[in-house]
């Protein structure tokens, strides 16, 4: 549904219009503000403490802490929203510096969309509570509601209310993400009571972890914001910003569906193991998760790279989204996809650090990633859209490498010879798959975009899985065992 939402945005506004650039900038800013300033604390600082309360003090004390945390989230996001609404114009100028026509519409849309931070804060808070209670289905499905509202707007109201109404549809969708979780919270016994008690020991414990967690969470949203700023001057101020936004969304959907699913499942488990001081279980869980990430993300990286332009054409091409827009967005996705493995490891390893209440390791990693991305985003602009896209991939990959080294030195990550050999085999198969997919795609270069994506992807997946089976990879054995169990 997220892909369909982006397709509707692309074919409606294209990539070379004032509306396309202004909406991409205005919608990105509040979401990145939330990620930079508060989102990590909503999940990564709160869940470990909340899990420890459930383990040691029971539901009543844990729910009291949850009410406190949600109250703080509501107050902070509301305050930030009001401040940014007042200073929307200078903030927009500082972050984007767009030409006059884009700036005027962008500032207007930004003011409309800033309350998204409040609704997002509530939605993420409720998600953290439900995931800690072992409830994953509703949080996983809640974006169906928001995307559904936005798609209905595109289908029935876009011609009447235009891009300004689209901003309102986004707000309504995010508000519903929070509201639909309320019945499930009540079913688990949670009753929200607004209260602020900054002397509460649990809230203080969350606060002590929040600052390093916040800094550690800056890498992805800050990098993306810098990438947008760098790209804003390319192609006469058009194409590049929507291209970076669409490429980032495709990157996040294609890789994030798997990465965030794994991270959301493993994080509460790691938090419980850390709270119980079960370090052997913790290391085992983290090690198996890292192996699974390599198994899936290496072929995904090479697959998205080789099929980047056909994938963009399949999802976005049509009406106002031209071949030129496909070409530029496809190039952005190609170079951005180099960072898929780094992104996946970063998300999971950050969760592991937060479960241990270790904010320093992700903080150092984030600083490295942010600095590298900022320098390269502007240094590589001679490569046009490839510059900021490649900077994004290199930044997150190097930042993640720093975290891998630090966790390995601390003894939380182990790299036995068998694992390293298996990862090397996975990488070799993924590279071979790249060339096979590229060759097969050549046969269907004049076919429909769906054929250009599906058949080469199927050929590549068959090669990779078959190769892994021949080499005795245990992930394939697990899959075979699950099929037999189902039968």
Secondary structure in CASP SS format (residue, H / E / C, confidence):
PFRMAT SS
TARGET T0000
AUTHOR 0000-0000-0000
METHOD secondary structure of the structure
MODEL  1
X C 1.00
X H 1.00
X H 1.00
X H 1.00
X H 1.00
X H 1.00
X H 1.00
X H 1.00
X H 1.00
X H 1.00
X H 1.00
X H 1.00
X H 1.00
X C 1.00
X C 1.00
X C 1.00
X C 1.00
X H 1.00
X H 1.00
X H 1.00
X H 1.00
X H 1.00
X H 1.00
X H 1.00
X H 1.00
X H 1.00
X H 1.00
X H 1.00
X H 1.00
X H 1.00
X H 1.00
X H 1.00
X H 1.00
X H 1.00
X H 1.00
X H 1.00
X H 1.00
X H 1.00
X H 1.00
X H 1.00
X H 1.00
X H 1.00
X H 1.00
X H 1.00
X H 1.00
X H 1.00
X H 1.00
X H 1.00
X H 1.00
X H 1.00
X H 1.00
X H 1.00
X H 1.00
X H 1.00
X H 1.00
X H 1.00
X C 1.00
X C 1.00
X H 1.00
X H 1.00
X H 1.00
X H 1.00
X H 1.00
X H 1.00
X H 1.00
X H 1.00
X H 1.00
X H 1.00
X H 1.00
X H 1.00
X H 1.00
X H 1.00
X H 1.00
X H 1.00
X H 1.00
X H 1.00
X H 1.00
X H 1.00
X H 1.00
X H 1.00
X H 1.00
X H 1.00
X H 1.00
X H 1.00
X H 1.00
X H 1.00
X C 1.00
X H 1.00
X H 1.00
X H 1.00
X H 1.00
X H 1.00
X H 1.00
X H 1.00
X H 1.00
X C 1.00
X C 1.00
X C 1.00
X C 1.00
X H 1.00
X H 1.00
X H 1.00
X H 1.00
X H 1.00
X H 1.00
X H 1.00
X H 1.00
X H 1.00
X H 1.00
X H 1.00
X H 1.00
X H 1.00
X H 1.00
X C 1.00
X C 1.00
X H 1.00
X H 1.00
X H 1.00
X H 1.00
X H 1.00
X H 1.00
X H 1.00
X H 1.00
X H 1.00
X H 1.00
X H 1.00
X H 1.00
X H 1.00
X H 1.00
X H 1.00
X H 1.00
X H 1.00
X C 1.00
X C 1.00
X C 1.00
X C 1.00
X H 1.00
X H 1.00
X H 1.00
X H 1.00
X H 1.00
X H 1.00
X H 1.00
X H 1.00
X H 1.00
X H 1.00
X H 1.00
X H 1.00
X H 1.00
X H 1.00
X H 1.00
X H 1.00
X H 1.00
X H 1.00
X H 1.00
X H 1.00
X C 1.00
X H 1.00
X H 1.00
X H 1.00
X H 1.00
X H 1.00
X H 1.00
X H 1.00
X H 1.00
X H 1.00
X H 1.00
X H 1.00
X H 1.00
X H 1.00
X H 1.00
X H 1.00
X H 1.00
X H 1.00
X H 1.00
X H 1.00
X H 1.00
X H 1.00
X H 1.00
X H 1.00
X H 1.00
X H 1.00
X H 1.00
X H 1.00
X H 1.00
X H 1.00
X H 1.00
X C 1.00
X C 1.00
X C 1.00
X C 1.00
X C 1.00
X C 1.00
X C 1.00
X C 1.00
X C 1.00
X C 1.00
X C 1.00
X C 1.00
X C 1.00
X H 1.00
X H 1.00
X H 1.00
X H 1.00
X H 1.00
X H 1.00
X H 1.00
X H 1.00
X H 1.00
X H 1.00
X H 1.00
X H 1.00
X H 1.00
X H 1.00
X H 1.00
X H 1.00
X C 1.00
X H 1.00
X H 1.00
X H 1.00
X H 1.00
X H 1.00
X H 1.00
X H 1.00
X H 1.00
X H 1.00
X H 1.00
X H 1.00
X H 1.00
X H 1.00
X H 1.00
X C 1.00
X C 1.00
X H 1.00
X H 1.00
X H 1.00
X H 1.00
X C 1.00
X C 1.00
X H 1.00
X H 1.00
X H 1.00
X H 1.00
X H 1.00
X H 1.00
X H 1.00
X H 1.00
X H 1.00
X H 1.00
X H 1.00
X H 1.00
X H 1.00
X H 1.00
X H 1.00
X H 1.00
X H 1.00
X H 1.00
X H 1.00
X H 1.00
X H 1.00
X H 1.00
X H 1.00
X H 1.00
X H 1.00
X H 1.00
X H 1.00
X H 1.00
X H 1.00
X H 1.00
X H 1.00
X H 1.00
X H 1.00
X H 1.00
X H 1.00
X H 1.00
X C 1.00
X C 1.00
X C 1.00
X H 1.00
X H 1.00
X H 1.00
X H 1.00
X H 1.00
X H 1.00
X H 1.00
X H 1.00
X H 1.00
X H 1.00
X H 1.00
X H 1.00
X H 1.00
X H 1.00
X H 1.00
X H 1.00
X H 1.00
X H 1.00
X H 1.00
X H 1.00
X H 1.00
X H 1.00
X H 1.00
X H 1.00
X H 1.00
X H 1.00
X H 1.00
X H 1.00
X C 1.00
X H 1.00
X H 1.00
X H 1.00
X H 1.00
X H 1.00
X H 1.00
X H 1.00
X H 1.00
X H 1.00
X C 1.00
X E 1.00
X C 1.00
X C 1.00
X E 1.00
X C 1.00
X H 1.00
X H 1.00
X H 1.00
X H 1.00
X H 1.00
X H 1.00
X H 1.00
X H 1.00
X H 1.00
X H 1.00
X H 1.00
X H 1.00
X H 1.00
X H 1.00
X H 1.00
X H 1.00
X H 1.00
X H 1.00
X H 1.00
X H 1.00
X H 1.00
X H 1.00
X H 1.00
X H 1.00
X H 1.00
X H 1.00
X H 1.00
X H 1.00
X H 1.00
X H 1.00
X H 1.00
X H 1.00
X H 1.00
X C 1.00
X C 1.00
X C 1.00
X C 1.00
X H 1.00
X H 1.00
X H 1.00
X H 1.00
X H 1.00
X H 1.00
X H 1.00
X H 1.00
X H 1.00
X H 1.00
X H 1.00
X H 1.00
X H 1.00
X H 1.00
X H 1.00
X H 1.00
X H 1.00
X H 1.00
X H 1.00
X H 1.00
X C 1.00
X H 1.00
X H 1.00
X H 1.00
X C 1.00
X H 1.00
X H 1.00
X H 1.00
X H 1.00
X H 1.00
X H 1.00
X H 1.00
X H 1.00
X H 1.00
X H 1.00
X H 1.00
X H 1.00
X H 1.00
X H 1.00
X H 1.00
X H 1.00
X H 1.00
X H 1.00
X H 1.00
X H 1.00
X H 1.00
X H 1.00
X H 1.00
X H 1.00
X H 1.00
X H 1.00
X C 1.00
X C 1.00
X C 1.00
X C 1.00
X C 1.00
X C 1.00
X H 1.00
X H 1.00
X H 1.00
X H 1.00
X H 1.00
X H 1.00
X H 1.00
X H 1.00
X H 1.00
X H 1.00
X H 1.00
X H 1.00
X H 1.00
X H 1.00
X H 1.00
X H 1.00
X H 1.00
X H 1.00
X H 1.00
X H 1.00
X H 1.00
X H 1.00
X H 1.00
X H 1.00
X H 1.00
X H 1.00
X H 1.00
X C 1.00
X C 1.00
X C 1.00
X C 1.00
X C 1.00
X H 1.00
X H 1.00
X H 1.00
X H 1.00
X H 1.00
X H 1.00
X H 1.00
X H 1.00
X H 1.00
X H 1.00
X H 1.00
X H 1.00
X H 1.00
X H 1.00
X H 1.00
X H 1.00
X H 1.00
X H 1.00
X H 1.00
X H 1.00
X H 1.00
X H 1.00
X C 1.00
X C 1.00
X C 1.00
X H 1.00
X H 1.00
X H 1.00
X H 1.00
X H 1.00
X H 1.00
X H 1.00
X H 1.00
X H 1.00
X H 1.00
X H 1.00
X H 1.00
X H 1.00
X C 1.00
END
